[in-house]
Amino acid sequence: MVPAAANARTDADARPWLEFYPPGVPGEIDPARAGTLIDLFRESVSCYANQPVLESFGKQLTYVELSEAATAVAAWLQVKGFGKGDPRGRITRALPHNKGAALLSGRL
């Protein structure tokens, strides 16, 4: 039988990425404080507006640009008759191959 101490794992063993977090970035978040994914995205846009969020083939997209692109995609979907609560499958079947990427590619 293996002693319990030999099976004990530290936080560093279970989550090795934590050592790469910059100072001040917590390893845990309070889900109640985080809100929805949309809330988190809006907070990120507010805090990091002109900082790069995506990079592809040497071109960058800032948080504000990504927010504007997401708003444009949402408006396009609404014009096409899609609304809140529509099944994802209905939306994805309506998009030509890589249409989502194409809508954003003008920004990258």
Residue pairs with C-beta under 8 A, 6 or more apart in sequence:
11 18
11 27
12 18
12 19
15 27
18 27
21 27
34 40
41 67
41 70
42 67
44 53
44 63
45 63
45 64
45 66
45 67
48 63
49 62
49 63
49 64
50 62
50 63
50 64
51 62
51 63
52 60
52 61
52 62
53 61
53 62
53 63
53 66
54 60
54 61
54 66
54 108
55 61
56 108
57 108
59 108
61 69
61 104
61 107
61 108
65 107
66 107
68 107
69 103
69 104
69 107
72 103
73 100
73 103
73 104
76 103
77 91
80 94
82 90
82 91
82 94
96 102
